[in-house]
Amino acid sequence: CSPILLAQEKDDALKKKYAQVLGDYEFSMDTQVMVVSFWIEGGVILGAPEGETPSEITPIEGQELKFEADVEGMLYELTFVKDESGKVTSCIMVVQDMEITGVKLEK
């Protein structure tokens, strides 16, 4: 097994496990709108606003849809929220006691 193949298998396993949270979310703050994308690459989950450097988001042990990310020394908590049908429709981002909800964009 080559390292590239192993990395691809790990990416595929992560994509399967976290498929429901991957995608683009639109966060609105006052007059600003920011689209944050989440994807799998290199065996980790990454997230970033459009045009910015991606940061790794780490699953929180024992919390199915909760993640955290350290971005330039600031801790972000991400909680993905399901609707009644069990589909992830939004993400709550908490940073420095500020809470912003992002709506998942349909592809």
HELIX and SHEET records of a PDB file:
HELIX    1   1 PRO A    3  TYR A   18  1                                  16    
SHEET    1   A 9 GLY A  23  MET A  29  0                                        
SHEET    2   A 9 GLN A  32  GLU A  41 -1                                        
SHEET    3   A 9 VAL A  44  PRO A  49 -1                                        
SHEET    4   A 9 SER A  55  PRO A  59 -1                                        
SHEET    5   A 9 LYS A  66  VAL A  71 -1                                        
SHEET    6   A 9 MET A  74  LYS A  82 -1                                        
SHEET    7   A 9 VAL A  88  VAL A  95 -1                                        
SHEET    8   A 9 MET A  98  LYS A 104 -1                                        
SHEET    9   A 9 GLY A  23  MET A  29 -1                                        
END                                                                             
